[in-house]
Amino acid sequence: MEENSKNIDRSDFIRKSLTVLATGLAGGVLLNSLEGCNSDNSKKELSGKKIPLLNAEGNLIYVDEAHIGVHKDFKGVTNEEARKGVPGKKFVMVIDLAKCDGCGKCTEACNKMHYLPKNKEWIEVLEMQDSPETASYWFPKTCMHCDNPPCTKVCPVDATFKREDGIVAIDNERCVGCRFCMAACPYSVRLFNWNEPAKPEFVEDNNLVEHAFASKKGCVEKCDFCPHMAREGKLPGCVTGCPQNAIYFGDQNEDAVTCLSGETLKLSQLLEDRAAYRFMEELGTEPRVYYLPPYNRLYPKPEMKES
């Protein structure tokens, strides 16, 4: 009976030591659980190499290297949560065409955020001219995240869908590559992966709707409003990458949008004062991306810019 008590005390001591170690170690290491929560790691053979560590009482203990692994920060959400969206939010974007100088930094930032190659663009910066009598200007075109999206209505497997927070998203685990959504989108902002995308080594899977890496062979992809950032209250890559502070992002429910500089404006007032419009809104798609006309532009017209 006494021997059993000693064994229980010893097991309890080790369990407490490992718990403290797993939560308190700096440098990104943790101990594999002895409780079996990681069955693959629990089956690892002991290496025989002991690592000195401190327990909860400050005493030095030695743990086999096989019980130490790389810490992984799991902040993701389930697909069910991702398909529903961020509760209480209604995300919206405003692009000030008077500030945009066509630098393309928004596209570069978007590509970096989502690990996209240079020949793939979720944001296309176009040179526009409304009539021969008017000057040309730059127009960043992205997914409009329509409130009445044609793309979601034609998808036979519910792979592209409208979230409660206003984002039109794609679940690449459901996408069958039929490309009906591409044909239905009047803005031509969707892309199809004919080949296997280059996947970063540190990305373990890409099946979550809110994953930064969303590319998959045989599936459609597009701008996603960076929902993994929005859920944390952070701005999308294109917003933080725009040096001209031309892109604003925010929550319509809070009636506020913010740009890179941190300037936060009242959304309704901004749209009214600057005569905002939505691209091709006459189609009834009800886009969630607003544009401020290129009035009194803050840069030379495109043909006068230095290369």
N, C-alpha and C positions, 0 to 999 in steps of 0.2 A: 504493500500500500504506500509506504514511504517512497519507494523507488518510482512508482507511478506519479506521485506528487512532484518529485524532482523533475521527471520528464515533462510534466505539464508546465511547471515553472520555466523550464529551459525553453520549451516551445513558445510560451507566452513572451519570454524575453526576446527571442529571435524575431517573432512576429512584430513586436513593438519597435524593435531596432530597425527592421526593414521598412516599416511604415513611415517612421520619422525620416529615414534616409531617402525614401522615394519622394517625399514631399519637400525635403529641405536641401537637397544637393544642388549646388550651382554647377554650371557647365553643361547642363542638359543630359544627365544620366539618371537612370532609375533602376530599381531592382525588380526583377521579374517576380511576380507574386508566387508565394509558396502555397497559396490557397487554390491554385489551378485556374485563375482567371485568364491566363495565357497558356493554353495547353501546349502550343508548339515550343515555347521557350522552356516550359517546365520539364520537357523531355530531353533537353540538351544535356549532354554528358559533361561532367565536371572537368574543367581544364587543368585543375591542380595548381593554378596560379592564384594566389590569394591577394586581394586588394585591401589595404588598411582603410577603415572607415570609423567614424565616431558614432556611437549609439546615442539614445536619448539622454542617458546619464553622463555623457561626455567621456565614456570609456572607449578605448581603442579596441575594435573588433576586426576580424579578418573574414572577408566574404569571397567565395570563389568567383572568378571572373565571368563564369557562365551565367551567373545570376544578375549580371549588370548589363543593361541595354541602353539604347539611345532613347531619350525622352521624346515623345511625340505629342504635340499640342492639338488635341482633338476639340476644335471649337465649331465644327460643322454642325449642320442640322440634318434631320432626316429628310428624305425625299417628300414625305407627306407635308412636313412643315415648309419645305422650300416651295412646294406647289401651291400652298396656301398664301405665302407671302408674309411680310412683316405686319403684325397686327396694328391697326390704327393709323397706318401710313397710306399716303397716296402720292407717290413720287412723281416729280415733274421736272422738266429741263427747259431752260431758256437760253437761247443763243443770240448774242448781240452782234449783228452783222456789221455794225458801225465800228466795232473793235477788232473784228477778225481780219488779220493781215495775210491769211493764206499760208502761214508758216508750216502747217502740218504737224505741229508738236502734239496736238490732240490725238492724231492717228498714231504717232510714235508711242505715246504714253499708253494708249489702248492696247497696242500690240505687245508692249512690255508687260502690261498687267495680265494679259491672257496668253502670253507665250506664243504669239502669232508671228509667222514669217513676214518679211518685208513685202512680199508680193500679195499679201492678204490684208484687206482693210475693212474693218467694221465701221469706220468713219471715213467717208470719202469727201475731201475738200474740193469743191468744184468752183470753177470760175463761171459766174452767171452774168447775163446782161438782159434786162427786162425788155429793152427796145433799142433800136439804133440811135435814138436821141439821148439815151441815158448812159452813164458810165457803168462799166462792169464792176463786179464785187465778188467777194469770196463767200461760199456757201457750204458749211460743213453739213453733210447729209448722213444721218444715222437712222436706226430703227426708230419709228415714231411712237412705239408702244401705245397703239391706238386703243381707245376705249370701245370701239366697234371694229375689231380687227378682222379683215377678210381671211387672213391666214389660218386662224383657229377654227373657222367654220368648215374648212375643206379638209382638215387633217383627219384621216380615217382612224387613227389610233390615239388621239388626244395627246400627241407628243408635243405639240405647240399649244399653249394655253394662256389664258389671261389670269393673272394673280389678283388677289384682293387689294394689293398695294399699288395696282396700276401697271405693273411690269408684265410685258408679254415675254414669256420664257419658252425654252425648249428643253425637253427631257430626252437626252440622246440615248437613253436606254430603251425608250419606246419608239423612237424614230426609225422608220423602215426605209427611208430614202426615196419615197415616191415623188417628192418635190412638188406636190400639189400646192404647198404653202408658198413656194417660190413663184409659181404661176399666178397665185391669187394676190400677192403683195403688190400694190400699185407703186411702191417706192423703190422696188428692186434693190433691197438692202440685205437680202439673204444670200448666203454662199453655201456651196455644196463641196464636201470633201471627197474628191475622187480617189485620192491617195491617202496613205497612212500619215497622219500629221506627226511632226517631230515632237515627241513627248519628253519633257524634262525628267531626268532620272529620279528626282526627289518627289515627283507626283506619283502617289500610289494608285489612285484610281480617278476616273473622271466621269463617274456616273451620277453625281449629284447635280441638281439643277443650279445650285449656287457655287459650284466649283469654279475657281479662277480659270483652270484649263478645261475648256468645254469642247474641244475639237475631237472628232471621231470619224474614222473612215466610213463612208456610206451614209453620213448624216448631214443635216443642214445646221448652220450656225449663223449667228448675227450678234449685233450689239445687245447686251443684256442689262444695261444700266448698272453693272457691277453690284449685283444684289448682295454678294458676300461682304462688300464694303458698306453698303447702305444699312445692312442689318446692325452693323457696329457703329452707326452714326457718322460714317466717314464718306468723303466725296469720291465719286468715280474717278478712274484714271484720267479720262479726257479733261475733266475739270481741273484737277491738280497739275495737269501737264500743259495747260494753256497759259503762256506768259502774258497774254494780252487781257486776261481776266474776262474773256468774251463768253465763257460758258458758265451758267449758273445751274445749280441743282438743289432741290429741296423737297419739302412736303407741302402739298396743296392744302392739307388739313390744317397745317400750322400757318398757312399763308405766308411762307417765307422761303427764299432761295439764297444760296451763297455761292461765291466764286472763290478762286484760288487765294486772293488777297485777304479773304475773311470777311469781305463786305457782304452784309446780309440785308436784303431788301424785302419789302412787303410785296409779295407776288401780285396780288390783285391790283395794287397801285402801279406797279411797274408795267404790267400789261396794258393798263388803261392809259397811262401817261405817254408810253412809247408806241402806241398803236400796234401792239403785237398781233401777229397773225400765225396761222398754222398752215404748213405746206400741203397744198391740194386738199384742204379741208372740205371743199365743195363736194368731195366724194362721199362725205358722211362717215369717214373713218374715225373722227374725233381724236386726233393725235394728242399725245401728252408732251410733245416737244413744240415750244413756241419760239418764234423768231421775231427779233426787233429789227425793223427796217434799217438799211444801210444809209441812214440820214446823218449828214455831217461826219463822215468817216474820219477816223483818227490816223490814217495812213495814206500814202500815195496810191492812186489807182494801180491795179496789177501791172499794166504795161510800163509803168514808170518805176517799178521796183528794181533794185539792183539784184543781179543774179548772185 
